[in-house]
């Protein structure tokens, strides 16, 4: 058995305590690996002349040493810390542990990357029964002093001594109840003194230890606690999920305290240098007079907008303005800052890049380019591609109160509401009556497409992020919550149960496809608006990306949407979706149940003109951009009805013996259809199916060529495992096309390629490439086979797999780079070994995932193809991947 | 598009015509690549002094030149051929094309490897309207001469001129009808003369060409036809399937004719130097007086046993005896020979190694060792391991007349008959009444095990060579015909239809599991008998093999069988098969439908003592040999009933709400169970299942250790895709075992390893090896995922795949070396990169396939594991693989 081991290096570094005070700092913003993010920024702020409370940072190396000593602070650390501490004392003219004018400090952790689960902060360290009196005197505010002491005991006993802090909270509440007051602020100095005594008793009782009264003991304890918090189970899990090596360690920041709660000339606040919702260039934030930082967050008193600070404290406000402008210019990004004003003097406590909405992200990036703060490339690297999704779909109004019913997977974004229906037929029917409906199904199948089109959104109780419902909905840009297993749908009684609610057909619900939430009743939605910044950023992205971006689209409508979003071709047109039209599905079924080749060909002949027209329309919209058409892929049983009643009706319509039809349909059943008689296997046994499709494509191209368009169709053979399959099917396809060319007298170029979606195909890509003009990696199926996980069945365990950290992310959402990715890379390299410069793309769902796109850039794919609404995401992700790659080289 | 290209080298070789006559030959048996198999053996026979009709071989190089010239015989070939031809003329004192005493020749193809689909033979070449008269005179037998001429036109027009030869056959039959005779021999000389005229007319009519009368034109035409036949579609397909390179080419053998039909002092025959059925050292064969070779095969006259030849023609017989003994001594193997006696003079026409039964194969090999003809190692290389299957199972008596009903897949060998039953319950019931039954099912599932045990044999209409029925039956050594799709089973009416027959429950059928045939009624069977040669060969094999051979066994009975066949441990014990016992299946089901962990643990506690006893028994039989136990693998829905009625009964038995039970069972449904919630995924979500099994194993080992046995159990975690899964489950298993060791006070060694059966596991084997004490490749599942083919659904297309040459062999029977094999090799190499000398085996069905075993030897596996009845095959295959490998190095 192996458990995570702790670092073992225990070398004393040359320097490991970095002082900062009054414009001078031993560290800087570039030293994040030594000082952590917080410490590096504190040093930088100090160095650029901002008012930062003096202090010092113990470097991350000491965290390593701490563990090497078996969880003990090495003795050689202490003298250096004390030396720095006395510099602070000299600097602000207070003394640590002094009973008259005591120096109090804060102790905070700070790793290279911000990391929840680690200890955050201990304030007011240095207080004890004697120093508290000194503070009372020096501040001339005994209540403030005792309140600080009380808070310190609460924090310290919790974080350092490992006591259950709710116990102290309870006795605080008890006292308030006893005195019949509601607000902490109404406790008197005497109350607080009593509480301190009570608290120390309880600490002794619960931990068996006296609360340390020696400020130095407090200090060493707090430092050790920071290091210890680096390796708690929660922190370990987080590190593993985010690939943060154990060896990085955390730094410790020790800083003199400043107080915003020393009277009406004191205040505390948080602010953003620009509006984080809209991106508007406007100082944005809030503050509280006579308060400590935690009071702003706790929400007991309502903070005031930052603009009012200008009138309340004009001097400190002016300093704050100068400071934030300096910071933004310096860090070249919108900053999220914390500050405190102590007796009219401004202190900057923290700065970091501010979180923002997608809209703000674009606005700020564009503004900063115009302000010449950053370059276009820097701007691109600032914008999270995944966030663009927010801009393309309606969202739920955050101001509305909502009743949460359940939470499923956020399968396709958007906020929608409508009446519940349980069948696709009803969805179509109600839609025609002008109603908005939500289609609720246990799972969806290709037969449900019409209902999915008609519905506002789709809710399923089974299936994962790449289940049929999820993939199709994303393709349509339609809201979908999938795999919502808390909801129990009963088709027979036409109702669904969830958390005690029984919802009937016609009841209204609201879906949030971006979070996977399902709400009761109607929730107001906000329509998306694309402004000029979106186009501008997209154009910038297009300038730098190498990867082409295509789309997966099966209908003229999808193709048009994708073109509008900037798709440079179709990477995957799934022809089977064309088979489900009401005008043709019965012909498809006749073909399937045919007993002989000639019967099959008769049925296929009915489909030919329709397929030809499908392709004609699609090619026309794509105006000569490449279009990759995948020949029929799914197993045939997906096209036939399975209920007794439907089979009988079909038998009547196509004039077939019902018993025989039932038997025939039964015989199509497969145990593992994913691994069954599908893809090119259909064409090996029934060559006439692909021949019809190839002919439809060729005839459409011939017609368009006559009309003056130039296009090179790409015909793609799916599910190839061996070179031989492709060899046979290629030669068959060539024969059909050459025949059409002869018949029509029109010559045109064409390409025949294959999907690489089976491990064997990737491993033998050098052989397969002999017969392929291009490769397209079908990473959905490749993920299923490489991992041996059916995406439709993964729901039952994938949750545990992600929470146990077996997968960092759902491998159907973001490609498993180590496993599936290795096979893709192998396939690309082997394919190009045989054919130098072979055109290679990807058409799985991963084509629209930013991390996956970066991977595909790095292994030299030519293009990615994704659902229409993900095209902008892919464009930006591709640009960022290009920039990062150039930066590495 | 690519078509097979033809060779392009056109260099004139130094020597390309090899003469042989009267004890002198320019070639020898070692020159197969130049002279082909037939030519090389003719040269050798001549050289060792056997009477071979003089002739010469045109080397395979000329085949290459022929294609390089665009399908034309290079002019420089002809003078050399004519030179050799005139040597033949001088040698036997006849002249080619001579009207008085014409030399006639045979022209035959002969590649390095015997290859059906190529031209075989043209006899009597050199005849025309003039030379036929010379032959009539010189042979003093006009009828013989004209009959030879007639035969020659038939052969030549077919093979060389590409005419549909059935047309000539028809006019021959017309003449017989007209004359009211039944036998070709009753045609008179005049009849034959008329036929010759008629034949030549028809050739002219059908081909537009005159039948060539110039013997030299005939000769060049025949030679060209041989070369041409090297590249017919049939020959190409065969070559591709058997990896015979196009460049090998074929040789042409031209030999003076000898005639067994020149009177009662002439004869023709075929013989084996030992009995090909029993191996007995006894000259064995048959002959016909006054006949040509084709007459022996045609079966118009009944040939006589060779022993009678001694009296009929004592002189030639003595020569024959000398010849065959010389041949056997020379080739050191049993020979299959063809001879002709022309006017009391013996001529040897062909010799080759004779085909034989498995029994004969062993007998001959042992006898030849004793005769010091061959070494033990040579003997091992002579015996086809796959043929041993014949020796271990009853076979159908070949002498009985049979009515074939249908042909399925030969899933598990043996010949059995019995009454048809359609349910496992009936099988058990009738078996208890002492009846023999055949269990006929559409497919089988683990629920059918009891019925499979009770039945003589199993017939299924779906599923392939590794379907459930096939795998389980092979494991039991029980006859099984699988995937017999012609048979239509209807459970409701309790009958099956096939080819117009309607068979009801209780009707008797016979299965031949070695051929996949199903016969009507009872067919007599012959019980197998193992004699001393079997043991002797096995011991010889054990001396030379490096690979260990284990068995896949789940029950003490299987384990004992395998031990008797020489298994050196259990490579795969599938614990799920232990879950189906009548005494425990309901406890298993309680565990499955449990809502909470504690309910689940309660049900598991019932199973613990039974599982412990299972393992105790198994370990005991294996007496310290290694035993690998695979923890629970299949998806849970395999253990629960699915019919309404069965669910209700179960609900009653386990005291569960029927509606809730139905819902629970329904929720276990999976779309692709093969890729679903199974294997180690079960243990990630329900750790208590594996914990119970680990405890059962540990407690059994502790008990046996107390009893004085030493054993090291190998616990195997299935379906691992990531190192993390194994890390988690390993640590959990270690914890359980250490707890049991503490409780019992017994210390023992143990190993924890994993199955590598997913592509991702093979690719990341270096990571997985960190937590594995051993690897076992599950090549069944690895084949399914690597190729993306479900073995249970492959039936619908695998047939086409094999007949189209996409797969040379069923990849579930013989490992796909290029695809799946590459992953296995990668897994082995990566695993040992992390752990030098890591123990690695294979436990898929491939472990009992000779070709696969050779592959596993070459990639350095430590052992193979196969079903008990395949253990002898694997032992021999491993020995041969070792020998071949040594010969290469």
Interface residues (C-beta under 8 A of the other chain):
Chain A: X1 X2 X3 X670 X671 X672 X673 X674 X675 X676 X677 X681 X684 X685 X719 X721 X722 X724 X725 X727 X728 X730 X731 X734 X757 X758 X759 X760 X763 X764 X767 X770 X771 X781 X784 X785 X786 X787 X788 X789 X790 X792 X793 X796 X797 X800 X801 X804 X805 X806 X807 X816 X818 X819 X820 X822 X823
Chain B: X1 X2 X670 X671 X672 X673 X674 X675 X676 X677 X681 X684 X685 X719 X721 X722 X724 X725 X727 X728 X730 X731 X734 X735 X757 X758 X759 X760 X763 X764 X767 X770 X771 X781 X784 X785 X786 X787 X788 X789 X790 X792 X793 X796 X797 X800 X801 X804 X805 X806 X807 X816 X818 X819 X820 X822 X823
